[in-house]
Amino acid sequence: MEIYGVNIIGALLGAIGFMAVGFVWYGPLFGKKWMALNGFTEESFKDANMAATMGKGFANALVTAAILALILTKLEAGALTSALLKSFILWLGFSATTQMLAHIWERQKFELTALNLGNQLVGFLVAGAIISFFI
């Protein structure tokens, strides 16, 4: 099934890939570091509605994966290496520059910005790789 030439299954799996990267990135890999850089504690999350938070996160990942799929499809990036290169360029041009604004204007610690940049880069590459199999 396709919408605007985009394979819906590919976009959904790409979004799941984005979320999986985030779970690992902000969990076992860098969770404690991320919490410390943000000034969070375990107590900070006691009253959090994690279902709503995860729902919003998935909606965000789905929009990103769908647009990534649309662009990769239009660029005919069906080969894995082509999809990875184009995903990197899209990350650099849109995600990385936007994320850097938090460091530039909000004075976010660069270490936190770099941590978030890494998550987004790996997410774009994983999603792009998944999507490439559906082009």
C-alpha positions as CSV (number, residue, x, y, z in Angstrom):
1,M,0.0,0.0,0.0
2,E,1.3,3.4,-1.0
3,I,0.5,7.1,-0.4
4,Y,2.2,9.6,-2.8
5,G,4.4,6.7,-3.9
6,V,5.6,6.0,-0.4
7,N,5.3,2.5,0.9
8,I,3.3,2.8,4.2
9,I,4.8,-0.4,5.7
10,G,8.3,1.0,5.0
11,A,7.5,4.3,6.7
12,L,6.0,2.6,9.7
13,L,9.0,0.3,10.1
14,G,11.3,3.3,9.7
15,A,9.4,5.0,12.5
16,I,9.8,1.9,14.7
17,G,13.5,1.9,13.8
18,F,13.7,5.5,15.0
19,M,12.0,4.6,18.3
20,A,14.2,1.5,18.8
21,V,17.3,3.7,18.4
22,G,15.9,6.1,21.0
23,F,15.1,3.4,23.4
24,V,18.6,2.0,23.3
25,W,20.3,5.4,23.0
26,Y,18.5,7.1,26.0
27,G,18.3,3.8,27.9
28,P,21.2,1.5,28.3
29,L,23.8,3.4,26.2
30,F,23.5,7.0,27.5
31,G,20.4,7.1,29.7
32,K,22.2,8.1,32.9
33,K,24.4,10.6,31.1
34,W,21.3,12.2,29.4
35,M,19.4,12.4,32.7
36,A,22.4,14.0,34.4
37,L,22.9,16.6,31.6
38,N,19.2,17.5,31.8
39,G,19.2,17.6,35.6
40,F,16.6,14.8,35.8
41,T,16.3,12.2,38.6
42,E,14.3,9.0,38.8
43,E,11.9,11.1,40.9
44,S,11.4,13.5,38.0
45,F,9.6,10.7,36.1
46,K,7.3,9.4,38.9
47,D,4.3,11.4,37.8
48,A,5.1,11.3,34.0
49,N,2.5,9.9,31.7
50,M,4.9,7.7,29.7
51,A,2.1,6.4,27.4
52,A,1.4,9.9,26.2
53,T,5.0,10.7,26.0
54,M,5.7,7.6,23.9
55,G,2.7,8.3,21.7
56,K,4.0,11.8,21.0
57,G,7.4,10.4,20.3
58,F,6.1,7.8,17.9
59,A,4.0,10.4,16.1
60,N,7.1,12.5,15.7
61,A,9.1,9.5,14.5
62,L,6.3,8.6,12.0
63,V,6.3,12.1,10.5
64,T,10.0,12.1,10.2
65,A,10.1,8.5,8.7
66,A,7.3,9.3,6.3
67,I,9.0,12.5,5.0
68,L,12.3,10.6,4.8
69,A,10.6,7.8,2.8
70,L,9.0,10.4,0.5
71,I,12.3,12.1,-0.3
72,L,14.2,8.8,-0.6
73,T,11.5,7.4,-2.9
74,K,11.6,10.6,-5.1
75,L,15.4,10.4,-5.2
76,E,15.2,6.7,-6.2
77,A,17.4,5.8,-3.3
78,G,16.5,2.1,-3.2
79,A,20.1,0.9,-2.9
80,L,21.3,0.7,0.7
81,T,24.4,2.9,0.2
82,S,22.4,5.5,-1.7
83,A,19.7,5.6,1.1
84,L,22.4,5.9,3.8
85,L,24.2,8.7,2.0
86,K,21.0,10.6,1.4
87,S,19.7,10.0,4.9
88,F,23.0,11.4,6.2
89,I,22.7,14.5,4.0
90,L,19.0,15.1,5.1
91,W,20.0,14.6,8.8
92,L,22.9,17.1,8.3
93,G,20.8,19.7,6.5
94,F,17.7,19.6,8.6
95,S,18.0,17.7,11.9
96,A,21.5,18.5,12.9
97,T,21.2,22.2,12.1
98,T,17.9,22.4,14.0
99,Q,19.3,20.6,17.0
100,M,22.3,22.9,17.0
101,L,19.9,25.8,17.6
102,A,19.4,24.6,21.2
103,H,23.1,24.9,21.8
104,I,23.5,28.2,20.0
105,W,20.4,30.1,21.3
106,E,19.3,28.3,24.4
107,R,22.9,27.7,25.6
108,Q,22.3,24.0,25.9
109,K,25.5,22.2,27.0
110,F,27.3,21.0,23.9
111,E,27.7,17.6,25.5
112,L,23.9,17.2,25.6
113,T,23.5,18.6,22.1
114,A,26.1,16.1,20.8
115,L,24.3,13.3,22.6
116,N,21.0,14.3,20.9
117,L,22.8,14.8,17.5
118,G,24.1,11.2,17.7
119,N,20.7,9.8,18.4
120,Q,19.2,11.6,15.5
121,L,22.0,10.6,13.1
122,V,21.7,6.9,14.0
123,G,17.9,7.2,13.8
124,F,18.1,8.7,10.3
125,L,20.5,6.1,9.2
126,V,18.5,3.2,10.6
127,A,15.2,4.5,9.3
128,G,16.8,5.2,5.9
129,A,18.2,1.7,5.7
130,I,14.8,0.2,6.5
131,I,13.0,2.4,4.1
132,S,15.4,1.5,1.3
133,F,14.1,-2.0,1.2
134,F,10.7,-0.8,0.4
135,I,11.7,1.5,-2.6
